[in-house]
């Protein structure tokens, strides 16, 4: 039998008493956004005109914000699919982005105002890479293999200057030569790809474009990056094998090749006006390529820095240190990390300063976010360790099995990292406790990890073998926990022995939400089969059931502030909010059209404010008592997968399929 223990419920379960007085209004403001499309090569660039600002790709959005500062971020929204390439003009006044998908548009942005300047809709299926000419007048766009087209655009008019068939067909990188010929009308640029390097010329005055394939002899390389020498006489092309090939521009022939890094040479960054180059490798190393003294094989085994994850972007920061000959650079890696370090030449017996981790993020879609209890222990880096911190920790789960804990300042600082093997598939639910957090997985297992170290403490195998564990809730006395599965079963487990106590099977579809009531004697479960059932754990039977009329349920939250009249709200496929009394069969109120697309998640704050997220990429705040809309924000560039309130209700965190975590400050007026 289960014994009853009465303890205050967690804030996320809606158990705290809201402040007195009706809600007059509420506002939500973005405090910080954390996340980037880490695998987009060249997806980050520093602003040439502002040393404190960087641009980076996040899903279908470009984020531009302060370097190393919290907040102040803005978003360039104009794509309906993932952005695949980004280019910033040499003057820093223009930004170009290209996307994949049916509407494979190239969008030209005014970097000063953040407004769309032109939309270029000539590519099909996807855009592979973009580059601006040295004078900002031309923009070259290359399509993916299925598109096979190249265009030269006039950045002042948005008109096509010239176009042709792309070569190589699978182009990975493009670069302009610094020098412009024929009174500023003839441009030279290069494209590289699978076993091909092509030198192009574009006569803007006559509207002509053409390319010459470079001879490579018996050398076969998969080229991934390129850059021209300062005098425009040579083109350097990096390859997957980590070497640099040097081509003569006039004769379009291979002069030599030399090893440079251990992984693919993915990114070039010129230093001292092209006197030498830093090369970012796919293994996370950054090496030096000096055209006047090519490195040997032994030099290639050495490196300037080594980062976690392959280097996908490097950009020089144009600040005071740059003018003093010791510039800083920003580096992004495929592990979702942004670093800041100095560009320093290696000297004998002098160590380079260690790179500073600026920020890290998930590299895949975020499926779950949840605030930890106020007294949860997250070690020396957690909120409790900081006297001036009033913030709780947040645990997030990625679709790739990555588990992270964050301390919000409000910039998310990662304090714990864990990764479950890919055989477990994706996490489907999470519940954070004082010393550990529990997750349910598609393989049917429940796993518990330590809050501080991320160490796997225990595994409950096959808790729901058919389809996985979709919901978890822990008793207020922490003596048992409940799980819901994709097959529709609700199961009760002894926490200490992790043995099965009870099984309830009335749902006909997956369980999407579980709540343990204050008395620890009842559990409420919501399911995609449109039903909400209250279970008596002592008698092991159903005591009440509500049925939503239309559409499956995706989330259900309960307000337990008044034990004698508990109310709840369900959201789901019908895009509406359905308010219920826990003991009444019919809904108290239905707010239709709450979102333009399917509602995916919901949470209730201690202030009596309901937050909802949707596939329409918005997060909205509602008055729980009246169902009145209080605030709305176009938050993510993908479906919003999870929302969670802090204990005081003043902070809201949302996670989305775009891999971004957004921290919102919430103000309630009464």
Buried (B, 14 or more C-beta within 10 A) or exposed (E): EBEBBEEEBBBBBBBBEBEEEEBEEBBBEBBBBBBBBBBBBBBBBBBBEBBBBBBBBBBBBBBBBEBBEBBEBEBBBBBEBBBBBBBBBBEBBBBBBBBBBEEBBBBBBBBEEBEBBBEBEBBBBBBBBBBBBBBBBBBBBBBBBEBBBBBBBBBEEEEEBBBBEBBBBBBBBBBBBBBBEEEEEBBBBBBBBBBBBBBBBBBBEEEBBEBBEBEBEEEEBBBBBBBBBBEBEBBBBBBBBBBBBBBBBEEBEBEEBBBBBBBBBBBBBBBEEBEBBBBBBBBBBBBBBBBEEBBEEEBBEBBBBBBEBBBBBBBBBBBEBBEEEEBBBBBBBBBBBBBBBBBBEEEEEEEBEEBEBBBBBBBBBBBBBBBBBBEBBBBEBBBBEEEEBEBBBBBBBBBBBBBBBBBBBBBBBBBBEBEBEEEBBBBBBBBBBBBBBBBBBBBBBBBBBBBBEBEEEEBBEEBBBEBBBBBBBBBBBBBBBBBBBBBBBBBBBEBEEBEEBBEBEBBEBBBBBBBBBBBBBBBBBBBBBBBBBBBBBEEBEBEBEBEBEEBBBBBBBBBBBEEEEBBBBBBBBBBBBBBBBBEEEEBEEBBEEBBEEBBBBBBBBBBBBBBBBBBBBBBBBBBBBBBEBBBBBEBBBBBBBBBBBBBBBBBBBBBBBBBBBBBBBBEBEE
